[in-house]
């Protein structure tokens, strides 16, 4: 009954997993881990290179 007024259906785990893959939402531990850089997984746009948190030099070298 919940969501019926919005034509919502129970989709299930595998459907939600496929949708997250299509939207390029990554899971920590499954798709990425501590050894994957933002550049390797296509997430460089999420990195603020102007904000110093450590490791920026390594990431900048990786981009070059």
PQR file of N, CA, C, O and H, with PARSE charges and radii, in Angstrom:
ATOM      1  N   UNK A   1       0.814  -1.204   0.000 -0.4000 1.5000
ATOM      2  CA  UNK A   1       0.000   0.000   0.000 -0.0000 2.0000
ATOM      3  C   UNK A   1       0.856   1.266   0.000  0.5500 1.7000
ATOM      4  O   UNK A   1       0.501   2.276  -0.608 -0.5500 1.4000
ATOM      5  N   UNK A   2       1.983   1.187   0.692 -0.4000 1.5000
ATOM      6  CA  UNK A   2       2.850   2.366   0.763 -0.0000 2.0000
ATOM      7  C   UNK A   2       3.368   2.716  -0.625  0.5500 1.7000
ATOM      8  O   UNK A   2       3.890   1.852  -1.329 -0.5500 1.4000
ATOM      9  H   UNK A   2       2.271   0.367   1.186  0.4000 1.0000
ATOM     10  N   UNK A   3       3.228   3.968  -1.018 -0.4000 1.5000
ATOM     11  CA  UNK A   3       3.697   4.443  -2.314 -0.0000 2.0000
ATOM     12  C   UNK A   3       2.742   4.222  -3.467  0.5500 1.7000
ATOM     13  O   UNK A   3       3.038   4.611  -4.597 -0.5500 1.4000
ATOM     14  H   UNK A   3       2.803   4.669  -0.446  0.4000 1.0000
ATOM     15  N   UNK A   4       1.607   3.607  -3.205 -0.4000 1.5000
ATOM     16  CA  UNK A   4       0.659   3.295  -4.270 -0.0000 2.0000
ATOM     17  C   UNK A   4       0.158   4.554  -4.979  0.5500 1.7000
ATOM     18  O   UNK A   4      -0.031   4.548  -6.196 -0.5500 1.4000
ATOM     19  H   UNK A   4       1.367   3.291  -2.287  0.4000 1.0000
ATOM     20  N   UNK A   5      -0.055   5.621  -4.229 -0.4000 1.5000
ATOM     21  CA  UNK A   5      -0.545   6.862  -4.831 -0.0000 2.0000
ATOM     22  C   UNK A   5       0.478   7.481  -5.792  0.5500 1.7000
ATOM     23  O   UNK A   5       0.119   8.312  -6.627 -0.5500 1.4000
ATOM     24  H   UNK A   5       0.099   5.625  -3.241  0.4000 1.0000
ATOM     25  N   UNK A   6       1.763   7.074  -5.674 -0.4000 1.5000
ATOM     26  CA  UNK A   6       2.811   7.567  -6.564 -0.0000 2.0000
ATOM     27  C   UNK A   6       3.223   6.514  -7.602  0.5500 1.7000
ATOM     28  O   UNK A   6       4.215   6.697  -8.308 -0.5500 1.4000
ATOM     29  H   UNK A   6       2.054   6.399  -4.996  0.4000 1.0000
ATOM     30  N   UNK A   7       2.475   5.428  -7.694 -0.4000 1.5000
ATOM     31  CA  UNK A   7       2.771   4.309  -8.606 -0.0000 2.0000
ATOM     32  C   UNK A   7       4.138   3.688  -8.333  0.5500 1.7000
ATOM     33  O   UNK A   7       4.828   3.258  -9.257 -0.5500 1.4000
ATOM     34  H   UNK A   7       1.669   5.279  -7.121  0.4000 1.0000
ATOM     35  N   UNK A   8       4.523   3.644  -7.061 -0.4000 1.5000
ATOM     36  CA  UNK A   8       5.801   3.059  -6.685 -0.0000 2.0000
ATOM     37  C   UNK A   8       5.657   1.557  -6.488  0.5500 1.7000
ATOM     38  O   UNK A   8       4.619   1.075  -6.035 -0.5500 1.4000
ATOM     39  H   UNK A   8       3.963   3.994  -6.310  0.4000 1.0000
ATOM     40  N   UNK A   9       6.714   0.820  -6.834 -0.4000 1.5000
ATOM     41  CA  UNK A   9       6.755  -0.620  -6.669 -0.0000 2.0000
ATOM     42  C   UNK A   9       8.001  -1.024  -5.905  0.5500 1.7000
ATOM     43  O   UNK A   9       8.991  -0.292  -5.891 -0.5500 1.4000
ATOM     44  H   UNK A   9       7.558   1.212  -7.202  0.4000 1.0000
ATOM     45  N   UNK A  10       7.958  -2.178  -5.273 -0.4000 1.5000
ATOM     46  CA  UNK A  10       9.140  -2.716  -4.625 -0.0000 2.0000
ATOM     47  C   UNK A  10      10.072  -3.209  -5.724  0.5500 1.7000
ATOM     48  O   UNK A  10       9.697  -4.075  -6.515 -0.5500 1.4000
ATOM     49  H   UNK A  10       7.154  -2.772  -5.284  0.4000 1.0000
ATOM     50  N   UNK A  11      11.282  -2.665  -5.777 -0.4000 1.5000
ATOM     51  CA  UNK A  11      12.187  -2.984  -6.876 -0.0000 2.0000
ATOM     52  C   UNK A  11      13.149  -4.126  -6.547  0.5500 1.7000
ATOM     53  O   UNK A  11      13.425  -4.963  -7.406 -0.5500 1.4000
ATOM     54  H   UNK A  11      11.587  -1.962  -5.134  0.4000 1.0000
ATOM     55  N   UNK A  12      13.646  -4.168  -5.351 -0.4000 1.5000
ATOM     56  CA  UNK A  12      14.584  -5.219  -4.988 -0.0000 2.0000
ATOM     57  C   UNK A  12      16.029  -4.772  -5.081  0.5500 1.7000
ATOM     58  O   UNK A  12      16.354  -3.753  -5.690 -0.5500 1.4000
ATOM     59  H   UNK A  12      13.422  -3.488  -4.654  0.4000 1.0000
ATOM     60  N   UNK A  13      16.879  -5.562  -4.463 -0.4000 1.5000
ATOM     61  CA  UNK A  13      18.296  -5.229  -4.340 -0.0000 2.0000
ATOM     62  C   UNK A  13      18.992  -5.149  -5.696  0.5500 1.7000
ATOM     63  O   UNK A  13      19.721  -4.191  -5.949 -0.5500 1.4000
ATOM     64  H   UNK A  13      16.614  -6.390  -3.968  0.4000 1.0000
ATOM     65  N   UNK A  14      18.786  -6.128  -6.569 -0.4000 1.5000
ATOM     66  CA  UNK A  14      19.521  -6.165  -7.831 -0.0000 2.0000
ATOM     67  C   UNK A  14      19.096  -5.042  -8.778  0.5500 1.7000
ATOM     68  O   UNK A  14      19.911  -4.562  -9.566 -0.5500 1.4000
ATOM     69  H   UNK A  14      18.194  -6.906  -6.363  0.4000 1.0000
ATOM     70  N   UNK A  15      17.869  -4.632  -8.714 -0.4000 1.5000
ATOM     71  CA  UNK A  15      17.427  -3.491  -9.519 -0.0000 2.0000
ATOM     72  C   UNK A  15      18.095  -2.216  -9.035  0.5500 1.7000
ATOM     73  O   UNK A  15      18.582  -1.426  -9.844 -0.5500 1.4000
ATOM     74  H   UNK A  15      17.207  -5.022  -8.074  0.4000 1.0000
ATOM     75  N   UNK A  16      18.123  -2.009  -7.739 -0.4000 1.5000
ATOM     76  CA  UNK A  16      18.780  -0.824  -7.186 -0.0000 2.0000
ATOM     77  C   UNK A  16      20.270  -0.828  -7.484  0.5500 1.7000
ATOM     78  O   UNK A  16      20.862   0.223  -7.729 -0.5500 1.4000
ATOM     79  H   UNK A  16      17.727  -2.651  -7.082  0.4000 1.0000
ATOM     80  N   UNK A  17      20.872  -2.003  -7.462 -0.4000 1.5000
ATOM     81  CA  UNK A  17      22.296  -2.115  -7.799 -0.0000 2.0000
ATOM     82  C   UNK A  17      22.538  -1.707  -9.247  0.5500 1.7000
ATOM     83  O   UNK A  17      23.492  -0.982  -9.527 -0.5500 1.4000
ATOM     84  H   UNK A  17      20.391  -2.856  -7.262  0.4000 1.0000
ATOM     85  N   UNK A  18      21.710  -2.148 -10.151 -0.4000 1.5000
ATOM     86  CA  UNK A  18      21.857  -1.789 -11.560 -0.0000 2.0000
ATOM     87  C   UNK A  18      21.670  -0.284 -11.764  0.5500 1.7000
ATOM     88  O   UNK A  18      22.392   0.334 -12.546 -0.5500 1.4000
ATOM     89  H   UNK A  18      20.935  -2.737  -9.923  0.4000 1.0000
ATOM     90  N   UNK A  19      20.712   0.296 -11.068 -0.4000 1.5000
ATOM     91  CA  UNK A  19      20.488   1.731 -11.194 -0.0000 2.0000
ATOM     92  C   UNK A  19      21.676   2.529 -10.686  0.5500 1.7000
ATOM     93  O   UNK A  19      22.029   3.550 -11.276 -0.5500 1.4000
ATOM     94  H   UNK A  19      20.125  -0.206 -10.433  0.4000 1.0000
ATOM     95  N   UNK A  20      22.299   2.084  -9.599 -0.4000 1.5000
ATOM     96  CA  UNK A  20      23.457   2.812  -9.086 -0.0000 2.0000
ATOM     97  C   UNK A  20      24.630   2.684 -10.042  0.5500 1.7000
ATOM     98  O   UNK A  20      25.425   3.616 -10.159 -0.5500 1.4000
ATOM     99  H   UNK A  20      22.012   1.255  -9.119  0.4000 1.0000
ATOM    100  N   UNK A  21      24.758   1.567 -10.721 -0.4000 1.5000
ATOM    101  CA  UNK A  21      25.824   1.412 -11.715 -0.0000 2.0000
ATOM    102  C   UNK A  21      25.589   2.363 -12.884  0.5500 1.7000
ATOM    103  O   UNK A  21      26.530   2.987 -13.372 -0.5500 1.4000
ATOM    104  H   UNK A  21      24.112   0.809 -10.626  0.4000 1.0000
ATOM    105  N   UNK A  22      24.349   2.477 -13.334 -0.4000 1.5000
ATOM    106  CA  UNK A  22      24.024   3.385 -14.430 -0.0000 2.0000
ATOM    107  C   UNK A  22      24.285   4.835 -14.059  0.5500 1.7000
ATOM    108  O   UNK A  22      24.682   5.627 -14.913 -0.5500 1.4000
ATOM    109  H   UNK A  22      23.584   1.969 -12.938  0.4000 1.0000
ATOM    110  N   UNK A  23      24.068   5.198 -12.798 -0.4000 1.5000
ATOM    111  CA  UNK A  23      24.313   6.576 -12.350 -0.0000 2.0000
ATOM    112  C   UNK A  23      25.758   6.784 -11.900  0.5500 1.7000
ATOM    113  O   UNK A  23      26.133   7.880 -11.484 -0.5500 1.4000
ATOM    114  H   UNK A  23      23.746   4.554 -12.103  0.4000 1.0000
ATOM    115  N   UNK A  24      26.563   5.730 -11.985 -0.4000 1.5000
ATOM    116  CA  UNK A  24      27.971   5.739 -11.600 -0.0000 2.0000
ATOM    117  C   UNK A  24      28.164   6.071 -10.126  0.5500 1.7000
ATOM    118  O   UNK A  24      29.085   6.806  -9.769 -0.5500 1.4000
ATOM    119  H   UNK A  24      26.258   4.839 -12.323  0.4000 1.0000
ATOM    120  N   UNK A  25      27.306   5.535  -9.274 -0.4000 1.5000
ATOM    121  CA  UNK A  25      27.507   5.595  -7.837 -0.0000 2.0000
ATOM    122  C   UNK A  25      28.361   4.385  -7.461  0.5500 1.7000
ATOM    123  O   UNK A  25      28.010   3.252  -7.791 -0.5500 1.4000
ATOM    124  H   UNK A  25      26.558   4.938  -9.564  0.4000 1.0000
ATOM    125  N   UNK A  26      29.455   4.615  -6.786 -0.4000 1.5000
ATOM    126  CA  UNK A  26      30.365   3.521  -6.460 -0.0000 2.0000
ATOM    127  C   UNK A  26      30.192   3.089  -5.013  0.5500 1.7000
ATOM    128  O   UNK A  26      29.814   3.883  -4.152 -0.5500 1.4000
ATOM    129  H   UNK A  26      29.739   5.536  -6.519  0.4000 1.0000
ATOM    130  N   UNK A  27      30.475   1.822  -4.764 -0.4000 1.5000
ATOM    131  CA  UNK A  27      30.447   1.268  -3.409 -0.0000 2.0000
ATOM    132  C   UNK A  27      31.874   1.105  -2.916  0.5500 1.7000
ATOM    133  O   UNK A  27      32.724   0.534  -3.599 -0.5500 1.4000
ATOM    134  H   UNK A  27      30.782   1.177  -5.463  0.4000 1.0000
ATOM    135  N   UNK A  28      32.118   1.612  -1.727 -0.4000 1.5000
ATOM    136  CA  UNK A  28      33.417   1.439  -1.107 -0.0000 2.0000
ATOM    137  C   UNK A  28      33.608  -0.032  -0.775  0.5500 1.7000
ATOM    138  O   UNK A  28      32.734  -0.662  -0.178 -0.5500 1.4000
ATOM    139  H   UNK A  28      31.427   2.076  -1.173  0.4000 1.0000
ATOM    140  N   UNK A  29      34.756  -0.577  -1.166 -0.4000 1.5000
ATOM    141  CA  UNK A  29      35.060  -1.972  -0.887 -0.0000 2.0000
ATOM    142  C   UNK A  29      34.665  -2.902  -2.013  0.5500 1.7000
ATOM    143  O   UNK A  29      35.260  -3.968  -2.173 -0.5500 1.4000
ATOM    144  H   UNK A  29      35.466  -0.066  -1.651  0.4000 1.0000
ATOM    145  N   UNK A  30      33.678  -2.522  -2.792 -0.4000 1.5000
ATOM    146  CA  UNK A  30      33.248  -3.361  -3.902 -0.0000 2.0000
ATOM    147  C   UNK A  30      33.785  -2.804  -5.223  0.5500 1.7000
ATOM    148  O   UNK A  30      34.372  -3.545  -6.012 -0.5500 1.4000
ATOM    149  H   UNK A  30      33.195  -1.656  -2.663  0.4000 1.0000
ATOM    150  N   UNK A  31      33.591  -1.529  -5.464 -0.4000 1.5000
ATOM    151  CA  UNK A  31      34.051  -0.899  -6.694 -0.0000 2.0000
ATOM    152  C   UNK A  31      35.380  -0.172  -6.511  0.5500 1.7000
ATOM    153  O   UNK A  31      36.210  -0.139  -7.420 -0.5500 1.4000
ATOM    154  H   UNK A  31      33.114  -0.928  -4.823  0.4000 1.0000
ATOM    155  N   UNK A  32      35.570   0.405  -5.339 -0.4000 1.5000
ATOM    156  CA  UNK A  32      36.807   1.135  -5.044 -0.0000 2.0000
ATOM    157  C   UNK A  32      37.299   0.749  -3.658  0.5500 1.7000
ATOM    158  O   UNK A  32      36.556   0.202  -2.843 -0.5500 1.4000
ATOM    159  H   UNK A  32      34.895   0.378  -4.602  0.4000 1.0000
ATOM    160  N   UNK A  33      38.583   1.050  -3.411 -0.4000 1.5000
ATOM    161  CA  UNK A  33      39.155   0.826  -2.086 -0.0000 2.0000
ATOM    162  C   UNK A  33      40.264   1.851  -1.866  0.5500 1.7000
ATOM    163  O   UNK A  33      40.373   2.806  -2.635 -0.5500 1.4000
ATOM    164  H   UNK A  33      39.186   1.494  -4.073  0.4000 1.0000
ATOM    165  N   UNK A  34      41.077   1.676  -0.852 -0.4000 1.5000
ATOM    166  CA  UNK A  34      42.095   2.653  -0.491 -0.0000 2.0000
ATOM    167  C   UNK A  34      43.214   2.744  -1.524  0.5500 1.7000
ATOM    168  O   UNK A  34      43.986   3.703  -1.493 -0.5500 1.4000
ATOM    169  H   UNK A  34      40.989   0.900  -0.228  0.4000 1.0000
ATOM    170  N   UNK A  35      43.326   1.789  -2.429 -0.4000 1.5000
ATOM    171  CA  UNK A  35      44.397   1.812  -3.420 -0.0000 2.0000
ATOM    172  C   UNK A  35      43.979   2.456  -4.735  0.5500 1.7000
ATOM    173  O   UNK A  35      44.812   2.617  -5.626 -0.5500 1.4000
ATOM    174  H   UNK A  35      42.699   1.010  -2.454  0.4000 1.0000
ATOM    175  N   UNK A  36      42.726   2.826  -4.877 -0.4000 1.5000
ATOM    176  CA  UNK A  36      42.210   3.415  -6.111 -0.0000 2.0000
ATOM    177  C   UNK A  36      42.174   4.937  -5.968  0.5500 1.7000
ATOM    178  O   UNK A  36      41.607   5.467  -5.012 -0.5500 1.4000
ATOM    179  H   UNK A  36      42.048   2.696  -4.152  0.4000 1.0000
ATOM    180  N   UNK A  37      42.782   5.628  -6.925 -0.4000 1.5000
ATOM    181  CA  UNK A  37      42.771   7.092  -6.885 -0.0000 2.0000
ATOM    182  C   UNK A  37      41.495   7.615  -7.547  0.5500 1.7000
ATOM    183  O   UNK A  37      40.854   6.894  -8.312 -0.5500 1.4000
ATOM    184  H   UNK A  37      43.242   5.198  -7.701  0.4000 1.0000
ATOM    185  N   UNK A  38      41.127   8.854  -7.259 -0.4000 1.5000
ATOM    186  CA  UNK A  38      39.944   9.435  -7.914 -0.0000 2.0000
ATOM    187  C   UNK A  38      40.076   9.467  -9.440  0.5500 1.7000
ATOM    188  O   UNK A  38      39.074   9.379 -10.150 -0.5500 1.4000
ATOM    189  H   UNK A  38      41.648   9.440  -6.638  0.4000 1.0000
ATOM    190  N   UNK A  39      41.296   9.591  -9.941 -0.4000 1.5000
ATOM    191  CA  UNK A  39      41.501   9.620 -11.382 -0.0000 2.0000
ATOM    192  C   UNK A  39      41.254   8.256 -12.011  0.5500 1.7000
ATOM    193  O   UNK A  39      40.723   8.166 -13.118 -0.5500 1.4000
ATOM    194  H   UNK A  39      42.110   9.663  -9.365  0.4000 1.0000
ATOM    195  N   UNK A  40      41.635   7.203 -11.314 -0.4000 1.5000
ATOM    196  CA  UNK A  40      41.475   5.850 -11.839 -0.0000 2.0000
ATOM    197  C   UNK A  40      40.006   5.433 -11.943  0.5500 1.7000
ATOM    198  O   UNK A  40      39.640   4.644 -12.814 -0.5500 1.4000
ATOM    199  H   UNK A  40      42.067   7.276 -10.415  0.4000 1.0000
ATOM    200  N   UNK A  41      39.180   5.961 -11.064 -0.4000 1.5000
ATOM    201  CA  UNK A  41      37.777   5.554 -11.074 -0.0000 2.0000
ATOM    202  C   UNK A  41      36.857   6.632 -11.644  0.5500 1.7000
ATOM    203  O   UNK A  41      35.637   6.546 -11.504 -0.5500 1.4000
ATOM    204  H   UNK A  41      39.478   6.602 -10.357  0.4000 1.0000
ATOM    205  N   UNK A  42      37.445   7.655 -12.292 -0.4000 1.5000
ATOM    206  CA  UNK A  42      36.631   8.665 -12.952 -0.0000 2.0000
ATOM    207  C   UNK A  42      35.973   9.656 -12.015  0.5500 1.7000
ATOM    208  O   UNK A  42      34.936  10.226 -12.352 -0.5500 1.4000
ATOM    209  H   UNK A  42      38.436   7.725 -12.405  0.4000 1.0000
ATOM    210  N   UNK A  43      36.557   9.875 -10.840 -0.4000 1.5000
ATOM    211  CA  UNK A  43      35.970  10.780  -9.851 -0.0000 2.0000
ATOM    212  C   UNK A  43      36.829  12.015  -9.600  0.5500 1.7000
ATOM    213  O   UNK A  43      36.692  12.642  -8.549 -0.5500 1.4000
ATOM    214  H   UNK A  43      37.400   9.412 -10.566  0.4000 1.0000
ATOM    215  N   UNK A  44      37.707  12.385 -10.524 -0.4000 1.5000
ATOM    216  CA  UNK A  44      38.584  13.535 -10.333 -0.0000 2.0000
ATOM    217  C   UNK A  44      37.789  14.824 -10.144  0.5500 1.7000
ATOM    218  O   UNK A  44      38.250  15.743  -9.467 -0.5500 1.4000
ATOM    219  H   UNK A  44      37.819  11.876 -11.377  0.4000 1.0000
ATOM    220  N   UNK A  45      36.603  14.897 -10.737 -0.4000 1.5000
ATOM    221  CA  UNK A  45      35.787  16.105 -10.598 -0.0000 2.0000
ATOM    222  C   UNK A  45      35.321  16.320  -9.160  0.5500 1.7000
ATOM    223  O   UNK A  45      34.891  17.420  -8.811 -0.5500 1.4000
ATOM    224  H   UNK A  45      36.228  14.151 -11.288  0.4000 1.0000
ATOM    225  N   UNK A  46      35.398  15.300  -8.332 -0.4000 1.5000
ATOM    226  CA  UNK A  46      34.995  15.417  -6.939 -0.0000 2.0000
ATOM    227  C   UNK A  46      36.113  15.939  -6.039  0.5500 1.7000
ATOM    228  O   UNK A  46      35.870  16.244  -4.871 -0.5500 1.4000
ATOM    229  H   UNK A  46      35.748  14.407  -8.615  0.4000 1.0000
ATOM    230  N   UNK A  47      37.337  16.045  -6.567 -0.4000 1.5000
ATOM    231  CA  UNK A  47      38.491  16.450  -5.771 -0.0000 2.0000
ATOM    232  C   UNK A  47      38.695  17.959  -5.891  0.5500 1.7000
ATOM    233  O   UNK A  47      38.750  18.503  -6.994 -0.5500 1.4000
ATOM    234  H   UNK A  47      37.534  15.797  -7.515  0.4000 1.0000
ATOM    235  N   UNK A  48      38.806  18.620  -4.755 -0.4000 1.5000
ATOM    236  CA  UNK A  48      39.107  20.045  -4.721 -0.0000 2.0000
ATOM    237  C   UNK A  48      40.615  20.189  -4.537  0.5500 1.7000
ATOM    238  O   UNK A  48      41.126  20.081  -3.423 -0.5500 1.4000
ATOM    239  H   UNK A  48      38.762  18.178  -3.859  0.4000 1.0000
ATOM    240  N   UNK A  49      41.323  20.434  -5.641 -0.4000 1.5000
ATOM    241  CA  UNK A  49      42.770  20.519  -5.587 -0.0000 2.0000
ATOM    242  C   UNK A  49      43.258  21.785  -4.892  0.5500 1.7000
ATOM    243  O   UNK A  49      44.445  21.888  -4.582 -0.5500 1.4000
ATOM    244  H   UNK A  49      40.908  20.521  -6.547  0.4000 1.0000
ATOM    245  N   UNK A  50      42.388  22.740  -4.642 -0.4000 1.5000
ATOM    246  CA  UNK A  50      42.760  23.975  -3.947 -0.0000 2.0000
ATOM    247  C   UNK A  50      42.745  23.787  -2.434  0.5500 1.7000
ATOM    248  O   UNK A  50      43.337  24.584  -1.705 -0.5500 1.4000
ATOM    249  H   UNK A  50      41.423  22.656  -4.894  0.4000 1.0000
ATOM    250  N   UNK A  51      42.080  22.748  -1.959 -0.4000 1.5000
ATOM    251  CA  UNK A  51      41.958  22.480  -0.529 -0.0000 2.0000
ATOM    252  C   UNK A  51      43.004  21.435  -0.139  0.5500 1.7000
ATOM    253  O   UNK A  51      43.014  20.336  -0.694 -0.5500 1.4000
ATOM    254  H   UNK A  51      41.599  22.100  -2.551  0.4000 1.0000
ATOM    255  N   UNK A  52      43.858  21.759   0.784 -0.4000 1.5000
ATOM    256  CA  UNK A  52      44.957  20.877   1.163 -0.0000 2.0000
ATOM    257  C   UNK A  52      44.520  19.872   2.227  0.5500 1.7000
ATOM    258  O   UNK A  52      44.102  20.258   3.318 -0.5500 1.4000
ATOM    259  H   UNK A  52      43.849  22.651   1.234  0.4000 1.0000
ATOM    260  N   UNK A  53      44.617  18.601   1.907 -0.4000 1.5000
ATOM    261  CA  UNK A  53      44.347  17.534   2.874 -0.0000 2.0000
ATOM    262  C   UNK A  53      45.478  16.512   2.888  0.5500 1.7000
ATOM    263  O   UNK A  53      45.454  15.565   3.673 -0.5500 1.4000
ATOM    264  H   UNK A  53      44.957  18.288   1.020  0.4000 1.0000
ATOM    265  N   UNK A  54      46.462  16.703   2.024 -0.4000 1.5000
ATOM    266  CA  UNK A  54      47.577  15.763   1.918 -0.0000 2.0000
ATOM    267  C   UNK A  54      47.398  14.864   0.711  0.5500 1.7000
ATOM    268  O   UNK A  54      46.291  14.419   0.407 -0.5500 1.4000
ATOM    269  H   UNK A  54      46.482  17.472   1.386  0.4000 1.0000
ATOM    270  N   UNK A  55      48.502  14.602   0.026 -0.4000 1.5000
ATOM    271  CA  UNK A  55      48.455  13.727  -1.132 -0.0000 2.0000
ATOM    272  C   UNK A  55      48.126  14.427  -2.444  0.5500 1.7000
ATOM    273  O   UNK A  55      48.011  13.771  -3.479 -0.5500 1.4000
ATOM    274  H   UNK A  55      49.402  14.963   0.272  0.4000 1.0000
ATOM    275  N   UNK A  56      47.973  15.755  -2.418 -0.4000 1.5000
ATOM    276  CA  UNK A  56      47.632  16.465  -3.639 -0.0000 2.0000
ATOM    277  C   UNK A  56      48.734  16.347  -4.688  0.5500 1.7000
ATOM    278  O   UNK A  56      48.453  16.236  -5.881 -0.5500 1.4000
ATOM    279  H   UNK A  56      48.066  16.288  -1.578  0.4000 1.0000
ATOM    280  N   UNK A  57      49.986  16.371  -4.241 -0.4000 1.5000
ATOM    281  CA  UNK A  57      51.099  16.289  -5.176 -0.0000 2.0000
ATOM    282  C   UNK A  57      51.051  14.967  -5.936  0.5500 1.7000
ATOM    283  O   UNK A  57      51.283  14.937  -7.145 -0.5500 1.4000
ATOM    284  H   UNK A  57      50.215  16.461  -3.272  0.4000 1.0000
ATOM    285  N   UNK A  58      50.754  13.886  -5.243 -0.4000 1.5000
ATOM    286  CA  UNK A  58      50.666  12.592  -5.898 -0.0000 2.0000
ATOM    287  C   UNK A  58      49.528  12.564  -6.913  0.5500 1.7000
ATOM    288  O   UNK A  58      49.682  12.020  -8.006 -0.5500 1.4000
ATOM    289  H   UNK A  58      50.566  13.910  -4.261  0.4000 1.0000
ATOM    290  N   UNK A  59      48.392  13.145  -6.557 -0.4000 1.5000
ATOM    291  CA  UNK A  59      47.259  13.171  -7.487 -0.0000 2.0000
ATOM    292  C   UNK A  59      47.570  14.043  -8.691  0.5500 1.7000
ATOM    293  O   UNK A  59      47.223  13.690  -9.818 -0.5500 1.4000
ATOM    294  H   UNK A  59      48.266  13.587  -5.669  0.4000 1.0000
ATOM    295  N   UNK A  60      48.223  15.181  -8.464 -0.4000 1.5000
ATOM    296  CA  UNK A  60      48.581  16.066  -9.578 -0.0000 2.0000
ATOM    297  C   UNK A  60      49.581  15.376 -10.508  0.5500 1.7000
ATOM    298  O   UNK A  60      49.492  15.519 -11.728 -0.5500 1.4000
ATOM    299  H   UNK A  60      48.505  15.467  -7.549  0.4000 1.0000
ATOM    300  N   UNK A  61      50.530  14.631  -9.938 -0.4000 1.5000
ATOM    301  CA  UNK A  61      51.480  13.868 -10.765 -0.0000 2.0000
ATOM    302  C   UNK A  61      50.743  12.803 -11.571  0.5500 1.7000
ATOM    303  O   UNK A  61      51.084  12.549 -12.727 -0.5500 1.4000
ATOM    304  H   UNK A  61      50.602  14.515  -8.947  0.4000 1.0000
ATOM    305  N   UNK A  62      49.751  12.192 -10.974 -0.4000 1.5000
ATOM    306  CA  UNK A  62      48.980  11.159 -11.666 -0.0000 2.0000
ATOM    307  C   UNK A  62      48.229  11.741 -12.855  0.5500 1.7000
ATOM    308  O   UNK A  62      48.113  11.090 -13.893 -0.5500 1.4000
ATOM    309  H   UNK A  62      49.475  12.399 -10.035  0.4000 1.0000
ATOM    310  N   UNK A  63      47.717  12.961 -12.714 -0.4000 1.5000
ATOM    311  CA  UNK A  63      46.978  13.616 -13.800 -0.0000 2.0000
ATOM    312  C   UNK A  63      47.901  13.903 -14.966  0.5500 1.7000
ATOM    313  O   UNK A  63      47.515  13.739 -16.123 -0.5500 1.4000
ATOM    314  H   UNK A  63      47.811  13.490 -11.871  0.4000 1.0000
ATOM    315  N   UNK A  64      49.127  14.334 -14.667 -0.4000 1.5000
ATOM    316  CA  UNK A  64      50.105  14.650 -15.721 -0.0000 2.0000
ATOM    317  C   UNK A  64      50.566  13.383 -16.346  0.5500 1.7000
ATOM    318  O   UNK A  64      51.393  13.409 -17.258 -0.5500 1.4000
ATOM    319  H   UNK A  64      49.440  14.467 -13.726  0.4000 1.0000
TER
END
